[in-house]
Amino acid sequence: MTRARSLEDELRRAAAASVAEDAAAAAERFAAAASARGAVDVAYAVEPSPLGDLFLAASRRGLVEIGYHPHDLDAYLAELAGRLSPRVLEAPQRLDPVRRQLDEYFAGGRREFDVPVDWALAREGFGRRILRATARIPYGRTLSYRQVATRAGSPDAVRAAGNALGANPVPIVVPCHRVLRTGGALGGYGGGLDRKRFLLELEGALAD
């Protein structure tokens, strides 16, 4: 009787696993077909990284969001649906270039990203100027908040620069971790200071 029950349990587990695998494969096929037919305006994926899982989203124009809190998936999707388009679908293959480049970056083999960025979620005006100036900070280098504000055309707008960087929708790719306080203190970071320190150490940008 015990052997029979054991066999029955194994068969049930195998059947459940098969159903799950079939469902995952079907979801991938559906996402690929929808994307190919132009039915997806925003694709998203959750990608593992040394910093924890990352929420990634891309519109037709380019990478639109990297989030450090994928457990808030509903909030991310609601924002994308409300601000960009309700046609949002999990479609990791649309994000393959970003995923690959992130893997290369964390492995130490990539110093800059060459994926297009969609600035739709970034604050307009000065906020976007700050992010564009930040995007030009080289790997392994840092600037102060005042220096970035100066490059964006408003040297006295240090607090506004910090606010714009704190709202950066595409961290890592737009490297707001490379902006420090005058004197070298870390300052703030939307993903938390531990992540900021990790990224700066990865790039060899922290002074001993």
C-alpha positions as a LaTeX table, in Angstrom:
\begin{tabular}{lrrr}
\hline
Residue & $x$ (\AA) & $y$ (\AA) & $z$ (\AA) \\
\hline
Met1 & 0.00 & 0.00 & 0.00 \\
Thr2 & 2.82 & 2.36 & 0.92 \\
Arg3 & 4.60 & 1.73 & $-2.39$ \\
Ala4 & 1.37 & 2.31 & $-4.30$ \\
Arg5 & 0.76 & 5.60 & $-2.53$ \\
Ser6 & 4.36 & 6.66 & $-3.13$ \\
Leu7 & 4.02 & 5.90 & $-6.83$ \\
Glu8 & 0.72 & 7.76 & $-6.97$ \\
Asp9 & 2.27 & 10.80 & $-5.29$ \\
Glu10 & 5.18 & 10.76 & $-7.72$ \\
Leu11 & 2.81 & 10.59 & $-10.69$ \\
Arg12 & 0.80 & 13.51 & $-9.36$ \\
Arg13 & 3.91 & 15.61 & $-8.86$ \\
Ala14 & 5.12 & 14.75 & $-12.35$ \\
Ala15 & 1.75 & 15.67 & $-13.83$ \\
Ala16 & 1.68 & 18.98 & $-11.94$ \\
Ala17 & 5.20 & 19.81 & $-13.11$ \\
Ser18 & 4.25 & 18.96 & $-16.68$ \\
Val19 & 1.21 & 21.23 & $-16.52$ \\
Ala20 & 3.30 & 24.08 & $-15.10$ \\
Glu21 & 5.95 & 23.66 & $-17.78$ \\
Asp22 & 3.29 & 23.54 & $-20.50$ \\
Ala23 & 1.66 & 26.70 & $-19.10$ \\
Ala24 & 5.00 & 28.52 & $-19.03$ \\
Ala25 & 5.78 & 27.48 & $-22.59$ \\
Ala26 & 2.31 & 28.54 & $-23.72$ \\
Ala27 & 2.76 & 31.93 & $-22.03$ \\
Glu28 & 6.08 & 32.43 & $-23.81$ \\
Arg29 & 4.50 & 31.54 & $-27.17$ \\
Phe30 & 1.62 & 33.92 & $-26.52$ \\
Ala31 & 3.95 & 36.75 & $-25.56$ \\
Ala32 & 6.10 & 36.18 & $-28.65$ \\
Ala33 & 3.06 & 36.11 & $-30.93$ \\
Ala34 & 1.53 & 39.23 & $-29.36$ \\
Ser35 & 4.83 & 41.08 & $-29.67$ \\
Ala36 & 5.27 & 40.01 & $-33.29$ \\
Arg37 & 1.79 & 41.29 & $-34.12$ \\
Gly38 & 2.42 & 44.64 & $-32.50$ \\
Ala39 & $-0.10$ & 44.01 & $-29.73$ \\
Val40 & 2.37 & 44.84 & $-26.94$ \\
Asp41 & 3.28 & 48.46 & $-26.26$ \\
Val42 & 5.26 & 47.77 & $-23.08$ \\
Ala43 & 7.09 & 44.52 & $-22.32$ \\
Tyr44 & 8.36 & 43.64 & $-18.87$ \\
Ala45 & 10.43 & 40.99 & $-17.14$ \\
Val46 & 11.86 & 40.28 & $-13.71$ \\
Glu47 & 15.59 & 39.63 & $-13.92$ \\
Pro48 & 17.87 & 38.24 & $-11.18$ \\
Ser49 & 21.00 & 40.24 & $-10.39$ \\
Pro50 & 23.63 & 40.60 & $-7.64$ \\
Leu51 & 21.48 & 43.46 & $-6.33$ \\
Gly52 & 18.38 & 41.29 & $-6.08$ \\
Asp53 & 15.65 & 40.82 & $-8.65$ \\
Leu54 & 15.17 & 43.77 & $-11.00$ \\
Phe55 & 11.95 & 44.84 & $-12.68$ \\
Leu56 & 12.67 & 45.72 & $-16.32$ \\
Ala57 & 10.30 & 47.35 & $-18.77$ \\
Ala58 & 10.72 & 48.51 & $-22.35$ \\
Ser59 & 8.41 & 50.44 & $-24.65$ \\
Arg60 & 8.66 & 50.49 & $-28.42$ \\
Arg61 & 11.13 & 53.37 & $-28.06$ \\
Gly62 & 13.49 & 51.69 & $-25.62$ \\
Leu63 & 14.18 & 50.84 & $-22.00$ \\
Val64 & 11.69 & 52.75 & $-19.88$ \\
Glu65 & 12.13 & 51.42 & $-16.36$ \\
Ile66 & 14.42 & 49.47 & $-14.05$ \\
Gly67 & 12.96 & 48.91 & $-10.61$ \\
Tyr68 & 14.54 & 47.56 & $-7.46$ \\
His69 & 11.25 & 46.40 & $-5.94$ \\
Pro70 & 9.73 & 43.69 & $-8.17$ \\
His71 & 7.59 & 42.52 & $-5.24$ \\
Asp72 & 5.60 & 45.70 & $-5.98$ \\
Leu73 & 4.78 & 44.32 & $-9.42$ \\
Asp74 & 1.18 & 45.53 & $-9.39$ \\
Ala75 & 2.32 & 49.08 & $-8.66$ \\
Tyr76 & 4.83 & 49.01 & $-11.53$ \\
Leu77 & 2.25 & 47.64 & $-13.96$ \\
Ala78 & $-0.38$ & 50.17 & $-12.88$ \\
Glu79 & 2.09 & 53.02 & $-13.45$ \\
Leu80 & 3.02 & 51.74 & $-16.89$ \\
Ala81 & $-0.61$ & 51.19 & $-17.86$ \\
Gly82 & $-1.63$ & 54.62 & $-16.61$ \\
Arg83 & 1.25 & 56.66 & $-18.01$ \\
Leu84 & 2.21 & 54.78 & $-21.16$ \\
Ser85 & $-0.28$ & 52.18 & $-22.38$ \\
Pro86 & $-2.60$ & 49.51 & $-20.97$ \\
Arg87 & $-1.09$ & 47.02 & $-23.42$ \\
Val88 & 1.56 & 45.75 & $-21.01$ \\
Leu89 & 2.69 & 42.13 & $-21.15$ \\
Glu90 & 5.39 & 39.98 & $-19.59$ \\
Ala91 & 7.64 & 39.34 & $-22.57$ \\
Pro92 & 11.25 & 38.72 & $-21.46$ \\
Gln93 & 12.49 & 38.14 & $-25.01$ \\
Arg94 & 11.80 & 41.81 & $-25.83$ \\
Leu95 & 14.25 & 42.69 & $-23.07$ \\
Asp96 & 16.99 & 40.26 & $-24.06$ \\
Pro97 & 19.49 & 43.00 & $-25.08$ \\
Val98 & 19.07 & 44.78 & $-21.74$ \\
Arg99 & 19.25 & 41.53 & $-19.77$ \\
Arg100 & 22.42 & 40.47 & $-21.59$ \\
Gln101 & 24.12 & 43.81 & $-21.10$ \\
Leu102 & 23.24 & 43.88 & $-17.40$ \\
Asp103 & 24.74 & 40.39 & $-17.01$ \\
Glu104 & 27.91 & 41.59 & $-18.75$ \\
Tyr105 & 28.07 & 44.71 & $-16.59$ \\
Phe106 & 27.74 & 42.81 & $-13.32$ \\
Ala107 & 30.36 & 40.31 & $-14.52$ \\
Gly108 & 32.80 & 43.17 & $-15.09$ \\
Gly109 & 32.83 & 42.83 & $-18.86$ \\
Arg110 & 30.83 & 45.94 & $-19.84$ \\
Arg111 & 31.56 & 49.58 & $-19.07$ \\
Glu112 & 28.71 & 51.27 & $-20.91$ \\
Phe113 & 25.25 & 50.39 & $-22.15$ \\
Asp114 & 24.16 & 50.81 & $-25.73$ \\
Val115 & 20.42 & 50.20 & $-25.44$ \\
Pro116 & 18.00 & 52.99 & $-26.37$ \\
Val117 & 16.31 & 54.72 & $-23.44$ \\
Asp118 & 12.72 & 55.95 & $-23.46$ \\
Trp119 & 12.53 & 59.00 & $-21.16$ \\
Ala120 & 8.73 & 58.93 & $-20.90$ \\
Leu121 & 8.71 & 58.27 & $-17.13$ \\
Ala122 & 11.39 & 60.86 & $-16.37$ \\
Arg123 & 10.43 & 64.33 & $-15.17$ \\
Glu124 & 10.40 & 66.81 & $-18.03$ \\
Gly125 & 12.57 & 69.90 & $-18.29$ \\
Phe126 & 15.38 & 70.19 & $-15.75$ \\
Gly127 & 14.81 & 66.64 & $-14.50$ \\
Arg128 & 15.53 & 65.16 & $-17.89$ \\
Arg129 & 18.53 & 67.44 & $-18.39$ \\
Ile130 & 19.94 & 66.12 & $-15.12$ \\
Leu131 & 19.45 & 62.51 & $-16.21$ \\
Arg132 & 20.98 & 63.13 & $-19.64$ \\
Ala133 & 24.00 & 64.75 & $-18.00$ \\
Thr134 & 24.25 & 61.79 & $-15.61$ \\
Ala135 & 24.09 & 59.33 & $-18.50$ \\
Arg136 & 27.35 & 60.84 & $-19.79$ \\
Ile137 & 29.37 & 60.22 & $-16.59$ \\
Pro138 & 31.97 & 57.59 & $-17.55$ \\
Tyr139 & 32.35 & 54.23 & $-15.87$ \\
Gly140 & 34.51 & 54.46 & $-12.78$ \\
Arg141 & 34.12 & 58.23 & $-12.46$ \\
Thr142 & 31.92 & 60.30 & $-10.17$ \\
Leu143 & 30.56 & 63.85 & $-10.08$ \\
Ser144 & 29.00 & 65.87 & $-7.29$ \\
Tyr145 & 25.35 & 66.91 & $-7.28$ \\
Arg146 & 26.46 & 70.48 & $-7.94$ \\
Gln147 & 28.62 & 69.44 & $-10.89$ \\
Val148 & 25.71 & 67.58 & $-12.46$ \\
Ala149 & 23.40 & 70.54 & $-11.84$ \\
Thr150 & 25.97 & 72.77 & $-13.53$ \\
Arg151 & 26.14 & 70.50 & $-16.54$ \\
Ala152 & 22.36 & 70.62 & $-16.73$ \\
Gly153 & 22.52 & 74.42 & $-16.82$ \\
Ser154 & 21.52 & 75.34 & $-13.25$ \\
Pro155 & 24.52 & 75.19 & $-10.88$ \\
Asp156 & 22.54 & 76.37 & $-7.85$ \\
Ala157 & 19.76 & 73.79 & $-8.28$ \\
Val158 & 21.52 & 71.15 & $-6.19$ \\
Arg159 & 18.43 & 70.01 & $-4.29$ \\
Ala160 & 16.40 & 69.77 & $-7.49$ \\
Ala161 & 19.20 & 67.72 & $-9.03$ \\
Gly162 & 19.04 & 65.32 & $-6.10$ \\
Asn163 & 15.28 & 65.01 & $-6.47$ \\
Ala164 & 15.59 & 64.28 & $-10.18$ \\
Leu165 & 18.22 & 61.62 & $-9.54$ \\
Gly166 & 16.09 & 60.07 & $-6.80$ \\
Ala167 & 13.26 & 59.71 & $-9.33$ \\
Asn168 & 15.49 & 58.24 & $-12.04$ \\
Pro169 & 13.34 & 55.54 & $-13.73$ \\
Val170 & 16.31 & 53.69 & $-15.26$ \\
Pro171 & 19.07 & 53.39 & $-12.64$ \\
Ile172 & 22.27 & 51.51 & $-13.49$ \\
Val173 & 21.85 & 52.24 & $-17.21$ \\
Val174 & 21.50 & 55.94 & $-16.39$ \\
Pro175 & 24.13 & 55.77 & $-13.63$ \\
Cys176 & 22.82 & 58.02 & $-10.87$ \\
His177 & 24.97 & 55.98 & $-8.46$ \\
Arg178 & 27.93 & 57.94 & $-9.85$ \\
Val179 & 26.70 & 61.18 & $-8.31$ \\
Leu180 & 28.03 & 61.91 & $-4.81$ \\
Arg181 & 27.95 & 64.74 & $-2.33$ \\
Thr182 & 30.71 & 67.30 & $-2.47$ \\
Gly183 & 33.56 & 65.76 & $-0.47$ \\
Gly184 & 32.77 & 62.21 & $-1.53$ \\
Ala185 & 29.94 & 61.16 & 0.81 \\
Leu186 & 27.50 & 58.80 & $-0.86$ \\
Gly187 & 24.42 & 61.01 & $-0.60$ \\
Gly188 & 21.14 & 59.30 & $-1.41$ \\
Tyr189 & 20.04 & 56.56 & $-3.77$ \\
Gly190 & 16.60 & 55.28 & $-4.70$ \\
Gly191 & 17.74 & 51.68 & $-4.42$ \\
Gly192 & 19.36 & 52.19 & $-1.02$ \\
Leu193 & 22.92 & 53.05 & $-0.09$ \\
Asp194 & 24.06 & 49.41 & 0.02 \\
Arg195 & 23.27 & 49.08 & $-3.67$ \\
Lys196 & 24.93 & 52.40 & $-4.46$ \\
Arg197 & 28.08 & 51.31 & $-2.64$ \\
Phe198 & 28.04 & 47.94 & $-4.43$ \\
Leu199 & 27.86 & 49.59 & $-7.86$ \\
Leu200 & 30.62 & 52.07 & $-7.08$ \\
Glu201 & 32.85 & 49.31 & $-5.74$ \\
Leu202 & 32.12 & 47.21 & $-8.82$ \\
Glu203 & 33.37 & 50.10 & $-10.96$ \\
Gly204 & 36.34 & 50.84 & $-8.70$ \\
Ala205 & 35.03 & 54.36 & $-8.10$ \\
Leu206 & 35.18 & 54.51 & $-4.31$ \\
Ala207 & 38.25 & 56.04 & $-2.74$ \\
Asp208 & 40.01 & 53.81 & $-0.19$ \\
\hline
\end{tabular}
